[in-house]
């Protein structure tokens, strides 16, 4: 897990996944999407 945060990429070799799904997201991309979702959450 810490290797992922240090490198901003997944620890595994993502080449096969990139062929199908495009480049792996960076840690910043993932956290940005997460915080965007938190901002759109509706609380009663």
PDB file of N, CA, C and O in Angstrom:
ATOM      1  N   UNK A   1       0.818  -1.189   0.000  1.00  0.00           N
ATOM      2  CA  UNK A   1       0.000   0.000   0.000  1.00  0.00           C
ATOM      3  C   UNK A   1       0.865   1.255   0.000  1.00  0.00           C
ATOM      4  O   UNK A   1       0.589   2.193  -0.749  1.00  0.00           O
ATOM      5  N   UNK A   2       1.906   1.287   0.830  1.00  0.00           N
ATOM      6  CA  UNK A   2       2.750   2.469   0.890  1.00  0.00           C
ATOM      7  C   UNK A   2       3.529   2.656  -0.403  1.00  0.00           C
ATOM      8  O   UNK A   2       3.818   3.788  -0.791  1.00  0.00           O
ATOM      9  N   UNK A   3       3.872   1.559  -1.076  1.00  0.00           N
ATOM     10  CA  UNK A   3       4.550   1.674  -2.367  1.00  0.00           C
ATOM     11  C   UNK A   3       3.652   2.379  -3.376  1.00  0.00           C
ATOM     12  O   UNK A   3       4.127   3.143  -4.216  1.00  0.00           O
ATOM     13  N   UNK A   4       2.361   2.120  -3.287  1.00  0.00           N
ATOM     14  CA  UNK A   4       1.409   2.759  -4.195  1.00  0.00           C
ATOM     15  C   UNK A   4       1.376   4.262  -3.948  1.00  0.00           C
ATOM     16  O   UNK A   4       1.393   5.042  -4.900  1.00  0.00           O
ATOM     17  N   UNK A   5       1.331   4.678  -2.689  1.00  0.00           N
ATOM     18  CA  UNK A   5       1.302   6.104  -2.389  1.00  0.00           C
ATOM     19  C   UNK A   5       2.610   6.779  -2.780  1.00  0.00           C
ATOM     20  O   UNK A   5       2.598   7.914  -3.257  1.00  0.00           O
ATOM     21  N   UNK A   6       3.730   6.104  -2.586  1.00  0.00           N
ATOM     22  CA  UNK A   6       5.020   6.692  -2.945  1.00  0.00           C
ATOM     23  C   UNK A   6       5.162   6.892  -4.448  1.00  0.00           C
ATOM     24  O   UNK A   6       5.737   7.885  -4.893  1.00  0.00           O
ATOM     25  N   UNK A   7       4.639   5.950  -5.230  1.00  0.00           N
ATOM     26  CA  UNK A   7       4.835   6.005  -6.672  1.00  0.00           C
ATOM     27  C   UNK A   7       3.655   6.616  -7.420  1.00  0.00           C
ATOM     28  O   UNK A   7       3.791   6.950  -8.597  1.00  0.00           O
ATOM     29  N   UNK A   8       2.514   6.770  -6.778  1.00  0.00           N
ATOM     30  CA  UNK A   8       1.272   7.256  -7.406  1.00  0.00           C
ATOM     31  C   UNK A   8       0.764   6.285  -8.467  1.00  0.00           C
ATOM     32  O   UNK A   8      -0.049   6.666  -9.310  1.00  0.00           O
ATOM     33  N   UNK A   9       1.225   5.050  -8.441  1.00  0.00           N
ATOM     34  CA  UNK A   9       0.770   4.027  -9.378  1.00  0.00           C
ATOM     35  C   UNK A   9       0.551   2.741  -8.611  1.00  0.00           C
ATOM     36  O   UNK A   9       1.070   2.557  -7.510  1.00  0.00           O
ATOM     37  N   UNK A  10      -0.220   1.861  -9.204  1.00  0.00           N
ATOM     38  CA  UNK A  10      -0.431   0.559  -8.574  1.00  0.00           C
ATOM     39  C   UNK A  10       0.873  -0.217  -8.538  1.00  0.00           C
ATOM     40  O   UNK A  10       1.736  -0.031  -9.396  1.00  0.00           O
ATOM     41  N   UNK A  11       1.018  -1.089  -7.542  1.00  0.00           N
ATOM     42  CA  UNK A  11       2.253  -1.848  -7.360  1.00  0.00           C
ATOM     43  C   UNK A  11       2.401  -2.919  -8.431  1.00  0.00           C
ATOM     44  O   UNK A  11       3.519  -3.207  -8.860  1.00  0.00           O
ATOM     45  N   UNK A  12       1.305  -3.509  -8.869  1.00  0.00           N
ATOM     46  CA  UNK A  12       1.377  -4.558  -9.872  1.00  0.00           C
ATOM     47  C   UNK A  12       1.691  -3.969 -11.237  1.00  0.00           C
ATOM     48  O   UNK A  12       1.598  -2.758 -11.437  1.00  0.00           O
ATOM     49  N   UNK A  13       2.052  -4.811 -12.149  1.00  0.00           N
ATOM     50  CA  UNK A  13       2.361  -4.389 -13.519  1.00  0.00           C
ATOM     51  C   UNK A  13       1.046  -4.188 -14.279  1.00  0.00           C
ATOM     52  O   UNK A  13       0.365  -5.169 -14.578  1.00  0.00           O
ATOM     53  N   UNK A  14       0.674  -2.954 -14.596  1.00  0.00           N
ATOM     54  CA  UNK A  14      -0.639  -2.671 -15.177  1.00  0.00           C
ATOM     55  C   UNK A  14      -0.692  -2.737 -16.708  1.00  0.00           C
ATOM     56  O   UNK A  14      -1.678  -2.296 -17.297  1.00  0.00           O
ATOM     57  N   UNK A  15       0.345  -3.278 -17.367  1.00  0.00           N
ATOM     58  CA  UNK A  15       0.376  -3.220 -18.838  1.00  0.00           C
ATOM     59  C   UNK A  15      -0.817  -3.901 -19.495  1.00  0.00           C
ATOM     60  O   UNK A  15      -1.386  -3.357 -20.441  1.00  0.00           O
ATOM     61  N   UNK A  16      -1.207  -5.075 -19.016  1.00  0.00           N
ATOM     62  CA  UNK A  16      -2.352  -5.765 -19.641  1.00  0.00           C
ATOM     63  C   UNK A  16      -3.649  -5.005 -19.393  1.00  0.00           C
ATOM     64  O   UNK A  16      -4.504  -4.922 -20.276  1.00  0.00           O
ATOM     65  N   UNK A  17      -3.793  -4.461 -18.210  1.00  0.00           N
ATOM     66  CA  UNK A  17      -4.987  -3.668 -17.918  1.00  0.00           C
ATOM     67  C   UNK A  17      -5.019  -2.406 -18.769  1.00  0.00           C
ATOM     68  O   UNK A  17      -6.084  -1.996 -19.232  1.00  0.00           O
ATOM     69  N   UNK A  18      -3.859  -1.787 -18.977  1.00  0.00           N
ATOM     70  CA  UNK A  18      -3.799  -0.575 -19.794  1.00  0.00           C
ATOM     71  C   UNK A  18      -4.205  -0.858 -21.237  1.00  0.00           C
ATOM     72  O   UNK A  18      -4.772   0.013 -21.897  1.00  0.00           O
ATOM     73  N   UNK A  19      -3.928  -2.047 -21.729  1.00  0.00           N
ATOM     74  CA  UNK A  19      -4.324  -2.400 -23.091  1.00  0.00           C
ATOM     75  C   UNK A  19      -5.838  -2.394 -23.233  1.00  0.00           C
ATOM     76  O   UNK A  19      -6.355  -2.044 -24.294  1.00  0.00           O
ATOM     77  N   UNK A  20      -6.541  -2.766 -22.205  1.00  0.00           N
ATOM     78  CA  UNK A  20      -8.008  -2.841 -22.265  1.00  0.00           C
ATOM     79  C   UNK A  20      -8.708  -1.596 -21.742  1.00  0.00           C
ATOM     80  O   UNK A  20      -9.693  -1.140 -22.323  1.00  0.00           O
ATOM     81  N   UNK A  21      -8.196  -1.044 -20.635  1.00  0.00           N
ATOM     82  CA  UNK A  21      -8.923   0.010 -19.928  1.00  0.00           C
ATOM     83  C   UNK A  21      -8.249   1.370 -19.949  1.00  0.00           C
ATOM     84  O   UNK A  21      -8.791   2.324 -19.393  1.00  0.00           O
ATOM     85  N   UNK A  22      -7.087   1.488 -20.570  1.00  0.00           N
ATOM     86  CA  UNK A  22      -6.366   2.754 -20.539  1.00  0.00           C
ATOM     87  C   UNK A  22      -5.423   2.805 -19.344  1.00  0.00           C
ATOM     88  O   UNK A  22      -5.334   1.846 -18.578  1.00  0.00           O
ATOM     89  N   UNK A  23      -4.726   3.916 -19.186  1.00  0.00           N
ATOM     90  CA  UNK A  23      -3.733   4.007 -18.119  1.00  0.00           C
ATOM     91  C   UNK A  23      -4.357   3.921 -16.723  1.00  0.00           C
ATOM     92  O   UNK A  23      -5.482   4.362 -16.490  1.00  0.00           O
ATOM     93  N   UNK A  24      -3.594   3.345 -15.819  1.00  0.00           N
ATOM     94  CA  UNK A  24      -4.051   3.232 -14.429  1.00  0.00           C
ATOM     95  C   UNK A  24      -4.091   4.623 -13.811  1.00  0.00           C
ATOM     96  O   UNK A  24      -3.217   5.445 -14.086  1.00  0.00           O
ATOM     97  N   UNK A  25      -5.094   4.896 -12.978  1.00  0.00           N
ATOM     98  CA  UNK A  25      -5.175   6.219 -12.356  1.00  0.00           C
ATOM     99  C   UNK A  25      -4.083   6.409 -11.312  1.00  0.00           C
ATOM    100  O   UNK A  25      -3.609   5.450 -10.703  1.00  0.00           O
ATOM    101  N   UNK A  26      -3.698   7.650 -11.120  1.00  0.00           N
ATOM    102  CA  UNK A  26      -2.724   7.962 -10.074  1.00  0.00           C
ATOM    103  C   UNK A  26      -3.459   8.072  -8.746  1.00  0.00           C
ATOM    104  O   UNK A  26      -4.689   8.100  -8.711  1.00  0.00           O
ATOM    105  N   UNK A  27      -2.710   8.131  -7.663  1.00  0.00           N
ATOM    106  CA  UNK A  27      -3.314   8.303  -6.341  1.00  0.00           C
ATOM    107  C   UNK A  27      -4.097   9.608  -6.297  1.00  0.00           C
ATOM    108  O   UNK A  27      -5.172   9.671  -5.699  1.00  0.00           O
ATOM    109  N   UNK A  28      -3.562  10.649  -6.927  1.00  0.00           N
ATOM    110  CA  UNK A  28      -4.248  11.940  -6.933  1.00  0.00           C
ATOM    111  C   UNK A  28      -5.590  11.858  -7.654  1.00  0.00           C
ATOM    112  O   UNK A  28      -6.571  12.456  -7.212  1.00  0.00           O
ATOM    113  N   UNK A  29      -5.634  11.116  -8.768  1.00  0.00           N
ATOM    114  CA  UNK A  29      -6.896  10.944  -9.496  1.00  0.00           C
ATOM    115  C   UNK A  29      -7.936  10.231  -8.634  1.00  0.00           C
ATOM    116  O   UNK A  29      -9.089  10.655  -8.556  1.00  0.00           O
ATOM    117  N   UNK A  30      -7.518   9.153  -7.995  1.00  0.00           N
ATOM    118  CA  UNK A  30      -8.443   8.391  -7.162  1.00  0.00           C
ATOM    119  C   UNK A  30      -8.964   9.200  -5.983  1.00  0.00           C
ATOM    120  O   UNK A  30     -10.157   9.168  -5.682  1.00  0.00           O
ATOM    121  N   UNK A  31      -8.077   9.920  -5.320  1.00  0.00           N
ATOM    122  CA  UNK A  31      -8.508  10.733  -4.182  1.00  0.00           C
ATOM    123  C   UNK A  31      -9.381  11.894  -4.633  1.00  0.00           C
ATOM    124  O   UNK A  31     -10.318  12.276  -3.933  1.00  0.00           O
ATOM    125  N   UNK A  32      -9.078  12.458  -5.798  1.00  0.00           N
ATOM    126  CA  UNK A  32      -9.899  13.535  -6.330  1.00  0.00           C
ATOM    127  C   UNK A  32     -11.314  13.069  -6.627  1.00  0.00           C
ATOM    128  O   UNK A  32     -12.280  13.757  -6.297  1.00  0.00           O
ATOM    129  N   UNK A  33     -11.442  11.909  -7.245  1.00  0.00           N
ATOM    130  CA  UNK A  33     -12.781  11.361  -7.523  1.00  0.00           C
ATOM    131  C   UNK A  33     -13.529  11.064  -6.225  1.00  0.00           C
ATOM    132  O   UNK A  33     -14.731  11.309  -6.119  1.00  0.00           O
ATOM    133  N   UNK A  34     -12.806  10.534  -5.244  1.00  0.00           N
ATOM    134  CA  UNK A  34     -13.432  10.217  -3.955  1.00  0.00           C
ATOM    135  C   UNK A  34     -13.952  11.481  -3.273  1.00  0.00           C
ATOM    136  O   UNK A  34     -15.082  11.502  -2.785  1.00  0.00           O
ATOM    137  N   UNK A  35     -13.143  12.523  -3.238  1.00  0.00           N
ATOM    138  CA  UNK A  35     -13.594  13.752  -2.588  1.00  0.00           C
ATOM    139  C   UNK A  35     -14.719  14.410  -3.375  1.00  0.00           C
ATOM    140  O   UNK A  35     -15.594  15.038  -2.780  1.00  0.00           O
ATOM    141  N   UNK A  36     -14.716  14.282  -4.697  1.00  0.00           N
ATOM    142  CA  UNK A  36     -15.836  14.791  -5.496  1.00  0.00           C
ATOM    143  C   UNK A  36     -17.122  14.066  -5.120  1.00  0.00           C
ATOM    144  O   UNK A  36     -18.176  14.689  -4.992  1.00  0.00           O
ATOM    145  N   UNK A  37     -17.035  12.751  -4.944  1.00  0.00           N
ATOM    146  CA  UNK A  37     -18.217  11.973  -4.557  1.00  0.00           C
ATOM    147  C   UNK A  37     -18.703  12.376  -3.172  1.00  0.00           C
ATOM    148  O   UNK A  37     -19.909  12.435  -2.933  1.00  0.00           O
ATOM    149  N   UNK A  38     -17.781  12.654  -2.259  1.00  0.00           N
ATOM    150  CA  UNK A  38     -18.181  13.091  -0.918  1.00  0.00           C
ATOM    151  C   UNK A  38     -18.913  14.425  -0.987  1.00  0.00           C
ATOM    152  O   UNK A  38     -19.872  14.651  -0.250  1.00  0.00           O
ATOM    153  N   UNK A  39     -18.465  15.296  -1.862  1.00  0.00           N
ATOM    154  CA  UNK A  39     -19.101  16.594  -2.001  1.00  0.00           C
ATOM    155  C   UNK A  39     -20.495  16.502  -2.586  1.00  0.00           C
ATOM    156  O   UNK A  39     -21.331  17.367  -2.324  1.00  0.00           O
ATOM    157  N   UNK A  40     -20.765  15.466  -3.378  1.00  0.00           N
ATOM    158  CA  UNK A  40     -22.072  15.303  -3.996  1.00  0.00           C
ATOM    159  C   UNK A  40     -23.026  14.466  -3.137  1.00  0.00           C
ATOM    160  O   UNK A  40     -24.201  14.327  -3.475  1.00  0.00           O
ATOM    161  N   UNK A  41     -22.529  13.912  -2.031  1.00  0.00           N
ATOM    162  CA  UNK A  41     -23.378  13.083  -1.173  1.00  0.00           C
ATOM    163  C   UNK A  41     -24.465  13.942  -0.541  1.00  0.00           C
ATOM    164  O   UNK A  41     -24.217  15.062  -0.096  1.00  0.00           O
ATOM    165  N   UNK A  42     -25.649  13.400  -0.514  1.00  0.00           N
ATOM    166  CA  UNK A  42     -26.769  14.117   0.090  1.00  0.00           C
ATOM    167  C   UNK A  42     -27.043  13.524   1.469  1.00  0.00           C
ATOM    168  O   UNK A  42     -27.263  12.322   1.616  1.00  0.00           O
ATOM    169  N   UNK A  43     -27.023  14.389   2.464  1.00  0.00           N
ATOM    170  CA  UNK A  43     -27.268  13.958   3.837  1.00  0.00           C
ATOM    171  C   UNK A  43     -28.652  14.427   4.268  1.00  0.00           C
ATOM    172  O   UNK A  43     -29.028  15.570   4.007  1.00  0.00           O
ATOM    173  N   UNK A  44     -29.402  13.567   4.918  1.00  0.00           N
ATOM    174  CA  UNK A  44     -30.752  13.971   5.363  1.00  0.00           C
ATOM    175  C   UNK A  44     -30.714  14.988   6.485  1.00  0.00           C
ATOM    176  O   UNK A  44     -31.763  15.421   6.962  1.00  0.00           O
TER     177      UNK A  44
END
